[in-house]
Amino acid sequence: MNNVIEGDPVRHRTDGWTGVVAETPSRLANHAWVNRDSSGDPYPELVLLTELEVAD
């Protein structure tokens, strides 16, 4: 999943939480910044792309 773009809905493969890509990966091509749907934290977290899948 190396071609996610800002705004894409995603799901964490092992933990099951969902979120939205906050920033398109650039120099850290194996990570993406993701805003979790269930988090009250206003800041996105850095997640490995291999841990993410496209959410329906």
Contacts in CASP RR format, 6 or more apart in sequence:
PFRMAT RR
TARGET T0000
AUTHOR 0000-0000-0000
METHOD contacts of the structure
MODEL  1
MNNVIEGDPVRHRTDGWTGVVAETPSRLANHAWVNRDSSGDPYPELVLLT
ELEVAD
1 49 0 8 1.000
1 50 0 8 1.000
1 52 0 8 1.000
1 53 0 8 1.000
1 54 0 8 1.000
2 25 0 8 1.000
2 29 0 8 1.000
2 30 0 8 1.000
2 49 0 8 1.000
4 10 0 8 1.000
4 21 0 8 1.000
4 24 0 8 1.000
4 25 0 8 1.000
4 32 0 8 1.000
4 49 0 8 1.000
4 52 0 8 1.000
4 54 0 8 1.000
5 21 0 8 1.000
5 24 0 8 1.000
6 21 0 8 1.000
6 22 0 8 1.000
6 23 0 8 1.000
6 24 0 8 1.000
7 20 0 8 1.000
7 21 0 8 1.000
7 22 0 8 1.000
8 20 0 8 1.000
8 21 0 8 1.000
8 54 0 8 1.000
9 18 0 8 1.000
9 19 0 8 1.000
9 20 0 8 1.000
9 54 0 8 1.000
9 55 0 8 1.000
9 56 0 8 1.000
10 18 0 8 1.000
10 19 0 8 1.000
10 20 0 8 1.000
10 21 0 8 1.000
10 32 0 8 1.000
10 34 0 8 1.000
10 52 0 8 1.000
10 53 0 8 1.000
10 54 0 8 1.000
10 55 0 8 1.000
11 17 0 8 1.000
11 18 0 8 1.000
11 19 0 8 1.000
11 52 0 8 1.000
11 53 0 8 1.000
11 54 0 8 1.000
11 55 0 8 1.000
12 18 0 8 1.000
12 47 0 8 1.000
12 51 0 8 1.000
12 52 0 8 1.000
13 50 0 8 1.000
13 51 0 8 1.000
13 52 0 8 1.000
13 53 0 8 1.000
14 51 0 8 1.000
17 36 0 8 1.000
17 37 0 8 1.000
17 38 0 8 1.000
18 36 0 8 1.000
18 37 0 8 1.000
18 38 0 8 1.000
18 55 0 8 1.000
19 34 0 8 1.000
19 35 0 8 1.000
19 36 0 8 1.000
19 37 0 8 1.000
19 55 0 8 1.000
20 34 0 8 1.000
20 35 0 8 1.000
20 37 0 8 1.000
21 32 0 8 1.000
21 33 0 8 1.000
21 34 0 8 1.000
22 32 0 8 1.000
22 33 0 8 1.000
22 34 0 8 1.000
22 35 0 8 1.000
22 44 0 8 1.000
23 32 0 8 1.000
23 33 0 8 1.000
23 44 0 8 1.000
24 32 0 8 1.000
25 31 0 8 1.000
25 32 0 8 1.000
25 49 0 8 1.000
28 46 0 8 1.000
29 49 0 8 1.000
30 48 0 8 1.000
30 49 0 8 1.000
30 50 0 8 1.000
31 46 0 8 1.000
31 47 0 8 1.000
31 48 0 8 1.000
31 49 0 8 1.000
32 46 0 8 1.000
32 47 0 8 1.000
32 49 0 8 1.000
32 52 0 8 1.000
33 44 0 8 1.000
33 45 0 8 1.000
33 46 0 8 1.000
33 47 0 8 1.000
34 44 0 8 1.000
34 45 0 8 1.000
34 46 0 8 1.000
34 47 0 8 1.000
34 52 0 8 1.000
35 44 0 8 1.000
36 45 0 8 1.000
39 45 0 8 1.000
END
